[in-house]
Structures are given as structure tokens and as C-alpha cells.
């Protein structure tokens, strides 16, 4: 499905976000020294459901410094709506512009914190009507919306789909967008993002996506992972699979009523990821050997754990952290933390290294599982892994 396309320079979402952050940090340094800057407007182009919006949310630590606007859902240039104002005493009239409420909040916060970068994220960047196009052009040219200048510490980032399907050879994918004119294209920095399964899996490990999902996808080959993570619908009204839909599938798998009812489970899965991916995932759940986190924690089985694929071990390490944390708060702990530590002594260095990178190096373990973090840091085997990680990062 995915063929190399030589028309554009494809990069990963992580690379795109790193570029946005590095450039914004540099531009803010310039602003704080009183220099004039020519701010860049990055527009992230990709297939739908890749995680652009979520990535921007995670890039900005304080969500008061971020405003997300879906251009496609806005009416007639309503980033700033014209309102007529009549002064009856002076018999004059003028047009005022009421700023979109969410943008107004961002503007006030940016003015109150001038040393911090703020982001106006325009989703569906190239789906606006003609009025919206004019509004966006004024924003790019003058850093202002009609009647409302924006502070210099507000940076605009866009996201959308390209007019042509340049990301895969699937002919069923049609991008109903309004092509940008030459003047607008000349004032943006397009970043073309290709799906990278490893990046999505690392994110999924950190964000408690269902162990069945990360095990099923993580244990496949690279090409299989890409085909599973993005599979367009075969019909206009059908359902396809995207990284977003696989993530949302976790809510169904967490519901015991749905998970234990074959009819409900099948309907839920097909509604989320479509028939093709749904059939493969159902086969894994019903006839395969799906990863059972609690079975491994209740009855430690080193031989069974050693026989797991690397992807399955990684799924265990990430998904077991929540029950381990809960067990440490219990008045009658069952020793999950001790068992977890023994599994960390596996010979599968790839699985251990990815656990250390996604959970420890990123700070996820300390932030979300403080008791587990404290317990593990008292174990020599874990501290040896921390030391090795530090040496490798030098």
C-alpha cells in the first residue's frame, strides 16, 4: 500500500514537532532580545488520524498557551466576526470585529505571559471558505485577524490534508480540500508527515493503550504494522482504520460487558476499525493467545514470558505499570511489583531498552506511577538498567 513518493520530503510526526519546537524556541529568543522576527507558519500535512492535533497538545505543556480551531467547523471567516456599530448621537457607523472566544482567551493569556510562546493551531487548514482564506492571508501577512492584532508571542501552526493523495497508492482516498493559492503557499512551510509505526507504538506504550492492541500491532512486521494502522475504507460510508481509531478501541476493550459478549465485541470492533482489520483482530482475540497481563502478574512464569515476542514483552511492560501501581496502594498487596522486577531481567534487551526509553527516560514512570518508580529505584537490577541507559545517552 505504501510506496516511496519522490514528490515530497516525507518526515515523521516526531521530527515535524521537534522542528516546530526548535524554531519557536529560537524565534522567542530573538523576540526577547528585541529583534524583529519573520515567523514561520508550519503546516502539517498527513493522512487523517495520524495524531497531529494530539502531538501539538503534547508539545505545549500549559494548555492555556494553546488554542485549537477546526477551520472546517467555523462559519464564514468567524475567527473574527464583523459586527456593525452605529453611534446614533454622532450619526456614524463602523464595523467592529468580535474575536473568536477561544482565540480571545489565547490572546489575553499571551499578553499576560509575553516571555512564553503560545500557539494558534488551525486544523483543516485548507478547508475554509473564501472568507476564511482572506482571514488566513491577513493572519500570515500581518499577524492579525480582522480588527485584532495578535501578540508577537503567538505562533500559528496549521494541519490538513493535501489536495492530492500523495501518501499512499490507495485510489479510494479523496481529499476534498480547497487548494491554496500561490501567495498563501509561498508564506507557509509545509511538512509532509508519513506514518511511522514505531513512533505510534512508543506513544501507545506511554499512554496506556489496551495491551491487546499494542501486542497485536507491535508483534507484526514493519509493513504489516503500517497496513494495519492505516487502512482506508473501501466505500464512501464504510469504516477504515487509523492510529486514532486503534487508540479509541481501547475504551471498548476496557468495558467487561462488551469484551465478554462476542456479539457486542464484534460490532464494537468493526465500528471502530472496519471489517478487514476487525476480522484479523478478532481472530487474534478469540483463537490466538492474547496477552494476559494479570495472568503473568498473578502467577509468575519466566518460561512463558521468555517465549513471548519482543512486541508482546513491551506490551506487558507498559500495560502492567497501572496494576502494579494499584497493587502498591492496596492494603493487601499481591506482590505485583516484585514479579514485574523479575520479568525485567529478561534476556530480550530490545524490549527492556524500549521500556527504559518510553517509560523511564521520558519521565512517564516517575510522573504517572510514583510508587512503582520508588519501588523500582530500590532494586539493584533496575538501577543497573538506569546506569546503562545514562551511559548510552552520553
C-alpha angles and dihedrals in degrees: 000000000000114000128178109266116203096190095083140027103249119205135174123263090246091055091049093051092046089054092050091050095045093049093045092049090051094046090050090053088053092048093050091055090054097253124142112246134200099218120214122228109211118200116197113213122191146125112292121273096026093125106258096140093044089049092055090049090054092045090060112064097194110049090206085072092061134069120185118199124183103214092196091059095049122095125233103329093318095164078099118008121208115238123185116229122196123195103202095187094055092031092229133131132201139173117244124189122225110211119229105268094237092049090046090056090049090049093052092048092048090052090050093049105036094163093061128077116240126195133219104196114198109197120198085025096181100040099079124115124248093277090052090050090057091048092051092048091054089049092052095043102040107015088240141105118220106300093351124088114204124224115259091244092066111096122195121223123178135197134191150116126287121249089243127044099250097153102070142004093246107127093196092070110094123179110211098199138137109248114237116243121241094260092054095044089052090059100050134071107224117207115194110210124203123197113261111190094199091058092049092047092050088051091047091051090053095046102049098250107178113286090230090059097047091042093049095048099032093056093057128090120267095260092045090051091054093047092049096045093052120029116150121220117266092221138036093252098034132104126251133181128257133165087259094054092047089052093049090050087074091075091061093047090051091057108087093199092058096036093053096045110078093202095049092042093053092047092048094049095046091049090055107038105013133243102295098050090033093059092049093048093047090052089053092050098045108031104020130067104267117199111267108199096184094048090058091046096046097046112025111220112178093181093053091046092049090053093057120105117253091254091053092050090051090049089053095049093052098039096044094060094081096052090043090053092047091048091054089057093049122106087224106038117194097209098256092147093056092048091047090053091053091053089054087067090071119134089232097105093178092060092046093047092052090048091052091047099045099038109023108028091045093051094241093124094052095043102043103025106034097160092049090048091051092048095048093048088061090058118089093213091057095045088052088057090049091052092049090049091052092049092050091051095053 
